[in-house]
Amino acid sequence: ERIPVTPPPAQWLRPAILVAAIVIVTLGHFLTPLDRQIQHDVLVRLYYLPIVLGGLWYGLRGGLGTAGLITLVYLPHVLVVEHGLMTIGYLLEIPILIAVGLLVGLMVDRQEHYRRGLEIQTETLAQSHRELQEQTRLLLEKETQLRRADRLSALGQLSAGLAHEIRNPLGSIKGAVEILQDDYPPGHPKAEFYAILLKEVERLNDVLTNFLSFARPVTPRFAPVDVREILTALEGLISGQARAHRVQIFISFHVGPSRVMADETLLKQAFLNIMLNGVEAMPEGGDLAISTRLRPESTAGGRPEWVEVVFDDTGPGIPEEDQSRIFDPFFTTKRDGTGLGLAITHRIIENHHGTIRVMSQRGKGTTFVVALPLEGAIGL
């Protein structure tokens, strides 16, 4: 770190002023005739000026130092030059000079000590304020997590009943429709309705599956996986759907470590949900850029600790009032959406000790950033 250096002229200006003042007053004493007593008295009083300045500028050290220097140059004039009865008065002036230097220096040092105490108190208060803000932020985060946990608890209580009351009848309905469908060959007017029934049954079954997955999440089985390999595999998986939506996918990877401790299946599900959301948000076509990077500010001993995966689409964007709710269960802006895809993604990333955040502007697209700890960064 570069330390600023005070230029020599400014550094020596104040000492030069003090020395010059002492020299001028002392020369005045030696050059003034002895019979001009009033002028000598005035010159003695002028010694107080450099003493006060020395105390104001340098505290006790400056006040006493200036008074001592004046004593050294003034005492020979008193002792060598004959002043008659005034000699005793001039000698008594020396302790007063020293006392003035002492008094001014002590006052300035006390004021400086008081000022430093105020600065320390101000910094302490500022630090306490910052800590209070951080604690408030953490409390708000915990409150949000508790609200989400309450929702999940309610979902867990409903999941067992839903599994029995909905999934079993859906299986019966599907089987019955498939049997009845055999009586109507393709092209028959009623065949279309059986196809609609089967499609809706499948959609309801998918909704129930997502719901149960969210309400009763699978415990992750952590193992070292490479984020870049997962993203490469998923690109091939959604390439067909991307072409159908006229969406171009661009992938770029950073140079450096990219292995994380994760459940590969769950992590693929989380990334896939985000990628499909991006593709589906651009029905008229667009670009989906997927990239990885190391978080530069999170290094320990020069070693990165976090890898970030960035999903950037050129879709219509998310309204600002909805951005804080997109990870809530059952919140969706899609006509046929379940509102569980991003909620499941958020749960998976949290279970992997990571974070996910969204940035979006209407008409300019949406960016999801998933941060995961690199292998060895934290204990799992």
NORURCOR-V526778 format. One record per residue. N is the residue number from 1. RES is the residue in one letter. BURIAL is 1 if it has 9 or more other C-alpha atoms within 8 Angstrom, else 0. Layout:
N/RES/BURIAL ; N/RES/BURIAL
This chain:
1/E/0 ; 2/R/0 ; 3/I/0 ; 4/P/0 ; 5/V/0 ; 6/T/0 ; 7/P/0 ; 8/P/0 ; 9/P/0 ; 10/A/0 ; 11/Q/0 ; 12/W/0 ; 13/L/0 ; 14/R/1 ; 15/P/0 ; 16/A/0 ; 17/I/0 ; 18/L/1 ; 19/V/0 ; 20/A/0 ; 21/A/1 ; 22/I/1 ; 23/V/0 ; 24/I/0 ; 25/V/1 ; 26/T/1 ; 27/L/0 ; 28/G/1 ; 29/H/1 ; 30/F/0 ; 31/L/0 ; 32/T/1 ; 33/P/0 ; 34/L/0 ; 35/D/0 ; 36/R/0 ; 37/Q/0 ; 38/I/0 ; 39/Q/0 ; 40/H/1 ; 41/D/0 ; 42/V/0 ; 43/L/1 ; 44/V/1 ; 45/R/0 ; 46/L/1 ; 47/Y/1 ; 48/Y/1 ; 49/L/0 ; 50/P/1 ; 51/I/1 ; 52/V/1 ; 53/L/1 ; 54/G/1 ; 55/G/1 ; 56/L/1 ; 57/W/0 ; 58/Y/1 ; 59/G/1 ; 60/L/1 ; 61/R/1 ; 62/G/1 ; 63/G/1 ; 64/L/1 ; 65/G/1 ; 66/T/1 ; 67/A/1 ; 68/G/1 ; 69/L/0 ; 70/I/1 ; 71/T/1 ; 72/L/0 ; 73/V/1 ; 74/Y/1 ; 75/L/1 ; 76/P/1 ; 77/H/1 ; 78/V/1 ; 79/L/0 ; 80/V/0 ; 81/V/0 ; 82/E/0 ; 83/H/0 ; 84/G/0 ; 85/L/0 ; 86/M/0 ; 87/T/1 ; 88/I/0 ; 89/G/0 ; 90/Y/1 ; 91/L/1 ; 92/L/0 ; 93/E/0 ; 94/I/1 ; 95/P/0 ; 96/I/0 ; 97/L/1 ; 98/I/1 ; 99/A/0 ; 100/V/1 ; 101/G/1 ; 102/L/1 ; 103/L/1 ; 104/V/1 ; 105/G/1 ; 106/L/1 ; 107/M/1 ; 108/V/1 ; 109/D/1 ; 110/R/0 ; 111/Q/0 ; 112/E/0 ; 113/H/0 ; 114/Y/0 ; 115/R/0 ; 116/R/0 ; 117/G/0 ; 118/L/0 ; 119/E/0 ; 120/I/0 ; 121/Q/0 ; 122/T/0 ; 123/E/0 ; 124/T/0 ; 125/L/0 ; 126/A/0 ; 127/Q/0 ; 128/S/0 ; 129/H/0 ; 130/R/0 ; 131/E/0 ; 132/L/0 ; 133/Q/0 ; 134/E/0 ; 135/Q/0 ; 136/T/0 ; 137/R/0 ; 138/L/0 ; 139/L/0 ; 140/L/0 ; 141/E/0 ; 142/K/0 ; 143/E/0 ; 144/T/0 ; 145/Q/0 ; 146/L/0 ; 147/R/0 ; 148/R/1 ; 149/A/0 ; 150/D/0 ; 151/R/0 ; 152/L/1 ; 153/S/1 ; 154/A/0 ; 155/L/1 ; 156/G/1 ; 157/Q/0 ; 158/L/0 ; 159/S/1 ; 160/A/0 ; 161/G/0 ; 162/L/1 ; 163/A/1 ; 164/H/0 ; 165/E/0 ; 166/I/0 ; 167/R/1 ; 168/N/1 ; 169/P/0 ; 170/L/1 ; 171/G/0 ; 172/S/0 ; 173/I/1 ; 174/K/1 ; 175/G/0 ; 176/A/0 ; 177/V/1 ; 178/E/1 ; 179/I/0 ; 180/L/0 ; 181/Q/1 ; 182/D/0 ; 183/D/0 ; 184/Y/1 ; 185/P/0 ; 186/P/0 ; 187/G/0 ; 188/H/0 ; 189/P/0 ; 190/K/0 ; 191/A/1 ; 192/E/1 ; 193/F/0 ; 194/Y/1 ; 195/A/0 ; 196/I/0 ; 197/L/1 ; 198/L/1 ; 199/K/0 ; 200/E/0 ; 201/V/1 ; 202/E/0 ; 203/R/0 ; 204/L/0 ; 205/N/1 ; 206/D/0 ; 207/V/1 ; 208/L/1 ; 209/T/0 ; 210/N/1 ; 211/F/1 ; 212/L/1 ; 213/S/1 ; 214/F/1 ; 215/A/1 ; 216/R/0 ; 217/P/0 ; 218/V/0 ; 219/T/0 ; 220/P/1 ; 221/R/0 ; 222/F/1 ; 223/A/1 ; 224/P/1 ; 225/V/1 ; 226/D/1 ; 227/V/1 ; 228/R/1 ; 229/E/0 ; 230/I/1 ; 231/L/1 ; 232/T/0 ; 233/A/0 ; 234/L/1 ; 235/E/1 ; 236/G/0 ; 237/L/0 ; 238/I/1 ; 239/S/1 ; 240/G/0 ; 241/Q/0 ; 242/A/1 ; 243/R/1 ; 244/A/0 ; 245/H/1 ; 246/R/1 ; 247/V/1 ; 248/Q/1 ; 249/I/1 ; 250/F/0 ; 251/I/0 ; 252/S/0 ; 253/F/0 ; 254/H/0 ; 255/V/0 ; 256/G/0 ; 257/P/0 ; 258/S/1 ; 259/R/1 ; 260/V/1 ; 261/M/1 ; 262/A/1 ; 263/D/1 ; 264/E/1 ; 265/T/0 ; 266/L/1 ; 267/L/1 ; 268/K/1 ; 269/Q/1 ; 270/A/1 ; 271/F/1 ; 272/L/1 ; 273/N/1 ; 274/I/1 ; 275/M/1 ; 276/L/1 ; 277/N/0 ; 278/G/1 ; 279/V/1 ; 280/E/0 ; 281/A/0 ; 282/M/1 ; 283/P/0 ; 284/E/0 ; 285/G/1 ; 286/G/1 ; 287/D/1 ; 288/L/1 ; 289/A/1 ; 290/I/1 ; 291/S/1 ; 292/T/1 ; 293/R/1 ; 294/L/1 ; 295/R/1 ; 296/P/0 ; 297/E/0 ; 298/S/0 ; 299/T/1 ; 300/A/0 ; 301/G/0 ; 302/G/0 ; 303/R/0 ; 304/P/1 ; 305/E/1 ; 306/W/1 ; 307/V/1 ; 308/E/1 ; 309/V/1 ; 310/V/1 ; 311/F/1 ; 312/D/1 ; 313/D/1 ; 314/T/1 ; 315/G/1 ; 316/P/1 ; 317/G/1 ; 318/I/1 ; 319/P/1 ; 320/E/0 ; 321/E/0 ; 322/D/0 ; 323/Q/1 ; 324/S/0 ; 325/R/0 ; 326/I/1 ; 327/F/1 ; 328/D/1 ; 329/P/0 ; 330/F/0 ; 331/F/1 ; 332/T/0 ; 333/T/0 ; 334/K/0 ; 335/R/0 ; 336/D/0 ; 337/G/0 ; 338/T/1 ; 339/G/1 ; 340/L/1 ; 341/G/1 ; 342/L/1 ; 343/A/1 ; 344/I/1 ; 345/T/1 ; 346/H/1 ; 347/R/0 ; 348/I/1 ; 349/I/1 ; 350/E/1 ; 351/N/0 ; 352/H/1 ; 353/H/0 ; 354/G/1 ; 355/T/1 ; 356/I/1 ; 357/R/0 ; 358/V/1 ; 359/M/0 ; 360/S/1 ; 361/Q/1 ; 362/R/1 ; 363/G/0 ; 364/K/1 ; 365/G/1 ; 366/T/1 ; 367/T/1 ; 368/F/1 ; 369/V/1 ; 370/V/1 ; 371/A/1 ; 372/L/1 ; 373/P/1 ; 374/L/1 ; 375/E/1 ; 376/G/0 ; 377/A/0 ; 378/I/0 ; 379/G/0 ; 380/L/0
